[in-house]
Amino acid sequence: MGTDTQLHDAAINYGSVVAVRGSVVDIQFRKKLPPIHTLLRADDGKIMIEVLEQPDATHVRGIALTPTQGLQRGMAVEDTGGPLTAPVGPSILSRMFNVFGDTIDKAPPLTDVQWRSVHQAPPRLERRSTHSEIFETGIKVIDVLMPLERGGKAGLFGGAGVGKTVLLTEMIHNMLGHHDGVSIFCGIGERSREGEELYREMKAAKVLDNMVMVFAQMNEPPGARFHVGQVALTMAEYFRDDENRDVLLLIDNIFRFIQAGSEVSGLLGRMPSRLGYQPTMSTELAALEERIANTESGAITSIQAVYVPADDFTDPAAVHTFSHLSASIVLSRQRASEGLYPAIDPLQSNSNMATVAIIGERHYNLAREVRRTLAQYAELKDIIAMLGLEQLTPEDRQLVARARRLERFFTQPFFTTEAFTGLTGKLVSLNDALTGCENILADEFESLPESAFYMIGTIDEAEQKATKSAREKGDVLKDDAA
């Protein structure tokens, strides 16, 4: 028995810790140098390190994917002989994982799974599908003005507290209820509380059966936050390529991935580029984004929340992320302050799908007319603020009324905020949303007050809301008279 153990130990490649600088660890291997991306294990598997550099013939430099407390010089490090892997298979559905593929939902351990390397190449060009198709979300303003692409990448841009996570959660709810696909939620560097709340909400909504959650939270080392996106993508690729299913990949927040890469780069001592970001930012982001693709076997459609530092859209992180997206949904702090939720800025947001060839003539012309009306209203706002609405020409006053009705029609009660607003969530089909815009632009509802269009689903609800409001007002007046 002792001989077997000695032979096993002789077969394992051991090294020893030379230096520890935060999450960066230098290790000496005298026998064989592990390749780049190899996972190393120290302190009985409590500390995991990934090889990132080979400075010379006997040393490797790695980044710890776990906290490095307890790591010291001279400590033995074991070469696992392979890269970081993720579990794949039908049994990962309805489960919650960390970056190592360990379950963190207190449910029984996984059985019947394969383990695949998280470092995969993007699908080759000849495997990619060239067919463009619209992906309906059930959210009026998105489907009408910035339609999403099946197998495309959409970004939710906004500063802190404007509703990125709420919008992502609503999309999960709508997709899982109405699309026969799999959803994978990837939390990168966000609050632990949000992850736990999302898990409970999805369980209560009974949509967890077709969903996988992967988290590397705010308090975890940069190495873990940097790799969790690749773990989620490996799982998504399994459902697309092996099971031929469509996958919705939600990432909250892609800026934290860039931030983790920046931390790793700084710890490795690389010279930063503009505004302190890592010099390899565009390569690292492209390596992740290019794996999200539409192939002949299925599609990975990705919706990514993008935190914009100080609401500055010229920040390199925002600029590099923009270049990968087929649709950009920009959330506006001003609209949030006006109570217009979802707080999407219709003039700053755009989509590559909004062409006649893809969405058809009726949708294209309507979207252009809506944008034109809202843009003209934005220009008139300064005049209204200085001189008042009465100084406008009758045509301009009518345009303002149309624009204000459209703005309110584009608000929508969400299923995920029912507990806070007391309003029942609404899912609106693209056809109903377009019909509503047509009616407003044709002044068919000009007799109704603006408030009738606020927080409704289809346009028919505006009349019902106005009638109900008038009845309630009449009852109040009667009571006052009495």
C-alpha positions as CSV (number, residue, x, y, z in Angstrom):
1,M,0.0,0.0,0.0
2,G,2.8,2.4,0.9
3,T,4.5,1.6,-2.4
4,D,1.4,2.6,-4.4
5,T,1.1,5.9,-2.6
6,Q,4.8,6.6,-3.2
7,L,4.4,5.9,-7.0
8,H,1.3,8.1,-7.1
9,D,3.2,11.0,-5.4
10,A,6.1,10.5,-7.8
11,A,3.7,10.8,-10.8
12,I,2.3,14.2,-9.5
13,N,4.3,17.3,-10.4
14,Y,5.0,19.3,-7.3
15,G,6.4,22.8,-6.9
16,S,7.0,25.2,-4.0
17,V,5.8,28.8,-3.4
18,V,8.5,31.3,-3.9
19,A,6.6,34.6,-3.4
20,V,3.1,35.8,-2.6
21,R,2.0,39.3,-3.6
22,G,-1.8,39.6,-2.9
23,S,-3.5,37.3,-5.4
24,V,-0.3,36.8,-7.5
25,V,1.8,33.8,-6.6
26,D,5.3,32.8,-7.9
27,I,6.0,29.0,-7.8
28,Q,9.1,27.0,-8.6
29,F,8.9,23.7,-10.4
30,R,12.1,21.7,-10.7
31,K,10.8,18.7,-12.6
32,K,8.3,20.0,-15.2
33,L,6.9,23.5,-15.9
34,P,3.1,23.5,-16.1
35,P,1.6,25.0,-19.3
36,I,-0.3,28.4,-19.3
37,H,-3.9,28.1,-17.9
38,T,-3.0,25.0,-15.8
39,L,-4.8,24.9,-12.4
40,L,-2.6,24.4,-9.4
41,R,-3.7,23.3,-5.9
42,A,-2.2,24.2,-2.5
43,D,-3.1,23.7,1.1
44,D,-5.1,20.5,0.6
45,G,-7.1,22.1,-2.2
46,K,-8.2,25.1,-0.2
47,I,-6.2,27.4,-2.5
48,M,-6.5,27.2,-6.3
49,I,-4.1,29.1,-8.6
50,E,-4.1,29.4,-12.4
51,V,-0.8,29.7,-14.3
52,L,-0.7,33.0,-16.3
53,E,3.1,33.5,-17.0
54,Q,6.3,31.5,-17.2
55,P,9.0,34.1,-16.3
56,D,11.9,31.6,-16.7
57,A,12.7,27.9,-17.1
58,T,11.8,26.9,-13.5
59,H,9.2,29.4,-12.3
60,V,5.6,30.1,-13.1
61,R,3.5,33.1,-12.1
62,G,-0.2,32.5,-11.3
63,I,-3.3,34.3,-10.1
64,A,-5.2,32.8,-7.1
65,L,-8.9,32.0,-7.7
66,T,-9.5,31.7,-4.0
67,P,-8.4,33.9,-1.0
68,T,-4.6,33.5,-0.3
69,Q,-4.8,33.5,3.5
70,G,-2.5,30.8,4.9
71,L,-0.3,30.6,1.8
72,Q,3.4,31.0,2.6
73,R,6.8,30.6,1.0
74,G,8.0,27.0,0.8
75,M,4.5,25.6,0.8
76,A,4.0,22.6,-1.6
77,V,1.9,23.2,-4.7
78,E,0.4,20.4,-6.8
79,D,0.0,20.5,-10.6
80,T,-3.6,19.2,-11.4
81,G,-2.4,18.5,-15.0
82,G,-5.3,20.4,-16.6
83,P,-7.2,23.8,-16.8
84,L,-10.2,25.1,-14.9
85,T,-13.2,23.0,-15.8
86,A,-17.0,23.5,-15.7
87,P,-19.7,20.8,-15.3
88,V,-22.0,20.3,-18.2
89,G,-25.1,18.0,-18.7
90,P,-28.9,18.1,-18.3
91,S,-28.5,17.7,-14.5
92,I,-27.0,21.2,-14.1
93,L,-30.4,22.8,-14.8
94,S,-32.1,24.5,-11.8
95,R,-28.7,24.6,-9.9
96,M,-26.5,27.4,-8.7
97,F,-22.7,27.2,-9.1
98,N,-19.5,29.0,-8.2
99,V,-16.5,29.5,-10.5
100,F,-15.1,25.9,-9.8
101,G,-18.4,24.3,-10.8
102,D,-19.3,23.5,-7.1
103,T,-22.9,23.8,-6.2
104,I,-23.8,26.6,-3.8
105,D,-27.5,26.1,-3.4
106,K,-27.4,23.6,-0.4
107,A,-29.1,21.0,-2.6
108,P,-27.7,17.4,-3.1
109,P,-24.4,17.0,-4.9
110,L,-24.4,16.7,-8.7
111,T,-24.4,13.4,-10.5
112,D,-24.0,12.4,-14.1
113,V,-22.1,15.4,-15.4
114,Q,-19.1,15.8,-17.7
115,W,-16.3,18.3,-17.0
116,R,-15.1,20.6,-19.8
117,S,-12.3,23.1,-20.0
118,V,-13.5,26.7,-19.7
119,H,-11.0,27.8,-22.3
120,Q,-12.8,27.1,-25.6
121,A,-12.3,28.6,-29.0
122,P,-15.1,30.5,-30.7
123,P,-17.2,28.6,-33.3
124,R,-15.5,28.7,-36.7
125,L,-16.9,31.0,-39.4
126,E,-18.3,28.2,-41.5
127,R,-20.4,27.0,-38.5
128,R,-22.0,30.4,-37.9
129,S,-25.5,31.1,-39.1
130,T,-26.0,34.1,-41.4
131,H,-29.7,34.2,-40.9
132,S,-31.0,37.3,-38.9
133,E,-34.0,36.8,-36.7
134,I,-35.8,39.0,-34.1
135,F,-35.9,37.9,-30.5
136,E,-39.1,39.2,-28.8
137,T,-38.9,40.3,-25.2
138,G,-42.5,41.3,-24.4
139,I,-41.2,44.8,-23.4
140,K,-42.8,47.4,-25.7
141,V,-40.0,50.0,-26.0
142,I,-37.3,47.4,-26.7
143,D,-39.3,45.4,-29.3
144,V,-40.5,48.6,-31.2
145,L,-37.4,50.8,-31.2
146,M,-34.3,48.5,-30.5
147,P,-35.3,44.9,-31.5
148,L,-32.9,42.3,-30.2
149,E,-31.3,39.6,-32.5
150,R,-31.6,35.9,-31.9
151,G,-28.0,34.8,-31.4
152,G,-26.9,38.4,-30.9
153,K,-25.5,40.4,-28.1
154,A,-27.4,43.3,-26.4
155,G,-26.0,45.6,-23.8
156,L,-27.9,47.4,-21.0
157,F,-25.9,50.5,-20.4
158,G,-26.4,52.7,-17.3
159,G,-24.9,54.1,-14.2
160,A,-25.6,52.8,-10.7
161,G,-29.3,52.5,-9.6
162,V,-31.1,53.1,-12.9
163,G,-32.6,49.6,-13.2
164,K,-30.2,47.3,-15.1
165,T,-30.7,44.3,-12.9
166,V,-34.5,44.8,-12.7
167,L,-34.7,44.9,-16.5
168,L,-32.5,41.7,-16.8
169,T,-34.6,39.9,-14.3
170,E,-37.8,40.8,-16.1
171,M,-36.3,39.5,-19.4
172,I,-35.5,36.2,-17.7
173,H,-39.1,36.0,-16.5
174,N,-40.5,36.7,-20.0
175,M,-38.1,34.4,-21.8
176,L,-38.5,31.4,-19.6
177,G,-42.3,31.6,-19.7
178,H,-42.6,31.9,-23.5
179,H,-39.4,30.5,-25.1
180,D,-38.5,26.8,-25.1
181,G,-34.9,27.4,-24.3
182,V,-32.4,27.4,-21.5
183,S,-31.4,30.5,-19.5
184,I,-28.0,30.9,-17.9
185,F,-27.5,33.8,-15.5
186,C,-23.9,34.8,-14.8
187,G,-23.3,37.2,-11.9
188,I,-19.9,38.8,-12.2
189,G,-18.8,41.0,-9.2
190,E,-22.3,42.0,-8.2
191,R,-23.8,42.0,-4.7
192,S,-24.3,38.6,-3.0
193,R,-27.7,39.8,-1.8
194,E,-28.9,40.3,-5.4
195,G,-27.9,36.7,-6.3
196,E,-29.8,35.2,-3.4
197,E,-32.9,37.4,-4.2
198,L,-32.8,36.4,-7.8
199,Y,-32.6,32.7,-6.9
200,R,-35.7,33.0,-4.6
201,E,-37.6,35.0,-7.2
202,M,-36.9,32.5,-10.0
203,K,-37.9,29.6,-7.6
204,A,-41.2,31.4,-6.7
205,A,-41.9,32.1,-10.4
206,K,-41.4,28.3,-11.1
207,V,-38.9,29.0,-13.9
208,L,-35.8,27.5,-12.2
209,D,-36.2,24.2,-14.0
210,N,-34.8,25.6,-17.3
211,M,-32.2,27.8,-15.7
212,V,-28.6,27.7,-14.5
213,M,-27.0,30.3,-12.2
214,V,-23.2,30.9,-11.9
215,F,-21.8,33.5,-9.5
216,A,-18.5,35.1,-8.6
217,Q,-19.6,37.9,-6.2
218,M,-18.1,41.2,-5.3
219,N,-16.1,39.9,-2.3
220,E,-14.3,37.1,-4.4
221,P,-10.8,37.5,-5.7
222,P,-10.3,39.0,-9.2
223,G,-9.2,35.7,-10.7
224,A,-12.6,34.2,-9.8
225,R,-14.5,37.2,-11.2
226,F,-12.4,37.1,-14.4
227,H,-13.2,33.4,-15.1
228,V,-16.9,33.1,-14.1
229,G,-18.0,34.4,-17.5
230,Q,-16.1,31.6,-19.3
231,V,-17.6,29.0,-16.9
232,A,-21.2,30.2,-17.9
233,L,-20.2,30.2,-21.6
234,T,-18.9,26.6,-21.4
235,M,-22.3,25.6,-20.0
236,A,-24.2,27.6,-22.7
237,E,-22.1,26.0,-25.5
238,Y,-23.0,22.5,-24.2
239,F,-26.8,23.3,-24.5
240,R,-26.3,24.9,-27.9
241,D,-23.9,22.3,-29.5
242,D,-24.8,19.0,-27.8
243,E,-28.6,19.5,-27.1
244,N,-29.3,21.9,-30.1
245,R,-31.2,24.3,-27.8
246,D,-31.4,28.0,-27.8
247,V,-29.7,29.6,-24.9
248,L,-30.3,33.0,-23.2
249,L,-27.1,34.1,-21.5
250,L,-27.6,37.0,-19.1
251,I,-24.5,38.6,-17.7
252,D,-24.6,41.1,-14.8
253,N,-22.2,42.9,-15.0
254,I,-19.7,42.8,-18.0
255,F,-17.9,45.9,-16.7
256,R,-16.9,43.8,-13.6
257,F,-15.3,41.3,-15.9
258,I,-13.2,44.2,-17.4
259,Q,-12.5,45.5,-13.9
260,A,-11.3,42.0,-12.7
261,G,-9.0,41.8,-15.8
262,S,-7.6,45.2,-14.8
263,E,-7.0,44.1,-11.3
264,V,-5.2,40.9,-12.5
265,S,-3.1,43.0,-14.9
266,G,-2.1,45.5,-12.2
267,L,-1.2,42.7,-9.8
268,L,1.0,41.1,-12.6
269,G,2.8,44.5,-12.9
270,R,1.8,45.2,-16.5
271,M,1.9,48.9,-17.6
272,P,-1.7,50.2,-17.7
273,S,-3.1,51.9,-20.8
274,R,-5.5,54.8,-21.0
275,L,-7.5,55.6,-17.8
276,G,-5.7,52.8,-16.0
277,Y,-7.3,49.9,-17.9
278,Q,-5.2,46.8,-18.8
279,P,-3.4,46.9,-22.1
280,T,-5.0,43.6,-23.1
281,M,-8.6,44.7,-22.4
282,S,-9.9,44.5,-26.0
283,T,-8.3,41.0,-26.5
284,E,-9.8,39.7,-23.2
285,L,-13.2,41.0,-24.0
286,A,-13.2,39.7,-27.6
287,A,-12.1,36.2,-26.3
288,L,-15.3,36.1,-24.2
289,E,-17.7,37.9,-26.6
290,E,-16.8,36.0,-29.8
291,R,-17.9,32.7,-28.2
292,I,-21.4,34.0,-28.0
293,A,-22.7,33.1,-31.5
294,N,-25.6,31.8,-33.6
295,T,-24.7,28.4,-35.3
296,E,-26.6,25.9,-37.3
297,S,-27.3,23.8,-34.2
298,G,-28.7,26.6,-32.0
299,A,-28.1,30.2,-30.8
300,I,-26.7,31.8,-27.7
301,T,-28.5,35.1,-27.3
302,S,-26.8,37.3,-24.7
303,I,-28.1,40.3,-22.8
304,Q,-25.4,42.0,-20.7
305,A,-25.7,44.7,-18.1
306,V,-22.9,47.3,-18.5
307,Y,-22.1,49.7,-15.7
308,V,-20.9,53.0,-17.2
309,P,-18.5,54.7,-14.8
310,A,-19.8,58.2,-13.9
311,D,-22.3,57.9,-16.8
312,D,-19.4,58.6,-19.2
313,F,-20.1,56.8,-22.5
314,T,-16.6,57.7,-23.8
315,D,-15.0,55.5,-21.0
316,P,-12.8,52.8,-22.7
317,A,-14.8,50.0,-21.0
318,A,-18.1,51.2,-22.5
319,V,-16.5,52.0,-25.9
320,H,-15.0,48.5,-26.3
321,T,-18.2,46.8,-25.1
322,F,-20.3,48.8,-27.6
323,S,-18.2,47.4,-30.5
324,H,-19.3,43.8,-29.8
325,L,-23.1,44.5,-29.6
326,S,-25.9,44.2,-32.1
327,A,-28.2,46.3,-29.8
328,S,-27.5,48.9,-27.2
329,I,-30.2,49.7,-24.6
330,V,-29.2,52.9,-22.7
331,L,-30.8,53.6,-19.4
332,S,-31.3,57.2,-18.4
333,R,-31.1,58.7,-14.9
334,Q,-33.3,61.6,-16.0
335,R,-36.1,59.3,-17.2
336,A,-35.8,57.3,-13.9
337,S,-36.2,60.5,-12.0
338,E,-39.4,61.3,-14.0
339,G,-40.8,57.9,-13.1
340,L,-40.8,56.6,-16.7
341,Y,-39.9,52.9,-16.1
342,P,-38.2,51.0,-17.8
343,A,-35.9,54.1,-17.8
344,I,-34.7,53.5,-21.4
345,D,-33.6,56.5,-23.4
346,P,-35.2,55.8,-26.9
347,L,-33.0,58.3,-28.7
348,Q,-29.6,57.0,-27.4
349,S,-30.5,53.3,-27.7
350,N,-30.2,51.6,-31.1
351,S,-30.2,48.2,-32.8
352,N,-28.5,46.8,-36.0
353,M,-31.8,44.8,-36.5
354,A,-33.8,48.0,-37.2
355,T,-33.6,47.7,-41.0
356,V,-36.5,47.1,-43.5
357,A,-35.0,43.8,-44.7
358,I,-35.2,42.3,-41.2
359,I,-38.2,43.9,-39.4
360,G,-40.4,44.7,-42.3
361,E,-41.7,48.0,-43.7
362,R,-44.5,48.6,-41.2
363,H,-42.3,48.2,-38.2
364,Y,-39.4,50.1,-39.7
365,N,-41.6,53.1,-40.7
366,L,-43.4,53.2,-37.4
367,A,-40.1,53.1,-35.4
368,R,-38.7,55.9,-37.5
369,E,-41.8,58.1,-37.0
370,V,-41.8,57.4,-33.2
371,R,-38.1,58.4,-33.0
372,R,-38.7,61.5,-35.1
373,T,-41.6,62.6,-32.8
374,L,-39.6,62.0,-29.6
375,A,-36.5,63.8,-31.1
376,Q,-38.6,66.9,-32.1
377,Y,-40.1,66.9,-28.6
378,A,-36.6,66.8,-27.1
379,E,-35.7,69.9,-29.1
380,L,-38.9,71.8,-28.1
381,K,-38.3,71.1,-24.3
382,D,-36.0,74.1,-23.9
383,I,-38.6,76.4,-25.6
384,I,-41.3,75.0,-23.4
385,A,-39.2,75.5,-20.2
386,M,-38.5,79.2,-21.1
387,L,-41.8,80.4,-22.7
388,G,-44.4,77.8,-21.8
389,L,-46.5,75.4,-23.9
390,E,-48.9,78.2,-25.0
391,Q,-46.2,79.9,-27.1
392,L,-45.9,76.9,-29.5
393,T,-47.7,76.6,-32.8
394,P,-50.8,74.4,-32.8
395,E,-48.8,71.8,-34.9
396,D,-46.0,71.7,-32.3
397,R,-48.5,71.5,-29.4
398,Q,-50.0,68.4,-31.1
399,L,-46.6,66.9,-31.6
400,V,-45.7,67.4,-27.9
401,A,-49.0,65.8,-26.9
402,R,-48.2,62.8,-29.1
403,A,-44.7,62.5,-27.8
404,R,-45.8,62.7,-24.2
405,R,-48.4,59.9,-24.8
406,L,-45.8,57.8,-26.5
407,E,-43.4,58.2,-23.6
408,R,-46.1,57.1,-21.2
409,F,-47.2,54.2,-23.4
410,F,-43.6,52.9,-23.4
411,T,-43.8,52.5,-19.6
412,Q,-44.8,49.1,-18.5
413,P,-45.6,47.3,-15.2
414,F,-43.1,44.4,-14.6
415,F,-43.8,41.0,-13.2
416,T,-40.6,41.2,-11.1
417,T,-41.7,44.5,-9.4
418,E,-45.3,43.5,-8.6
419,A,-44.5,43.3,-4.9
420,F,-43.2,46.9,-4.9
421,T,-45.6,48.7,-7.3
422,G,-48.8,46.8,-6.6
423,L,-49.3,46.7,-10.4
424,T,-49.8,43.4,-12.2
425,G,-47.0,42.7,-14.7
426,K,-47.8,42.9,-18.4
427,L,-46.2,41.0,-21.4
428,V,-47.0,42.8,-24.7
429,S,-46.7,41.2,-28.1
430,L,-44.8,43.1,-30.8
431,N,-48.0,43.5,-32.9
432,D,-49.9,45.0,-30.0
433,A,-47.1,47.4,-29.3
434,L,-46.9,48.6,-32.9
435,T,-50.7,49.0,-33.0
436,G,-50.6,51.2,-29.9
437,C,-47.9,53.4,-31.5
438,E,-49.9,53.7,-34.7
439,N,-53.0,54.7,-32.8
440,I,-51.1,57.4,-30.8
441,L,-49.4,58.8,-33.9
442,A,-52.8,59.0,-35.7
443,D,-54.2,61.0,-32.8
444,E,-56.9,58.4,-32.2
445,F,-56.7,58.8,-28.4
446,E,-56.2,62.6,-28.2
447,S,-59.4,62.9,-26.0
448,L,-57.8,60.7,-23.3
449,P,-55.6,62.3,-20.6
450,E,-51.8,61.5,-20.6
451,S,-52.1,59.6,-17.3
452,A,-54.3,57.0,-19.0
453,F,-51.2,55.8,-21.0
454,Y,-49.0,55.4,-18.0
455,M,-48.1,51.9,-16.8
456,I,-50.4,50.0,-19.1
457,G,-49.9,46.9,-21.4
458,T,-51.8,47.2,-24.7
459,I,-53.4,50.4,-25.9
460,D,-57.0,49.1,-25.2
461,E,-56.2,49.5,-21.5
462,A,-55.8,53.3,-21.9
463,E,-59.6,53.7,-22.4
464,Q,-60.4,51.4,-19.5
465,K,-58.0,53.3,-17.3
466,A,-59.4,56.7,-18.3
467,T,-63.0,55.5,-17.7
468,K,-62.2,54.1,-14.3
469,S,-60.3,57.3,-13.4
470,A,-63.2,59.5,-14.4
471,R,-65.7,57.3,-12.4
472,E,-63.5,57.5,-9.3
473,K,-63.2,61.3,-9.7
474,G,-66.9,61.6,-10.1
475,D,-67.5,59.5,-6.9
476,V,-65.0,61.8,-5.0
477,L,-66.9,65.0,-6.2
478,K,-70.2,63.5,-5.1
479,D,-68.8,62.7,-1.7
480,D,-67.4,66.3,-1.4
481,A,-70.8,67.7,-2.4
482,A,-72.6,65.5,0.2
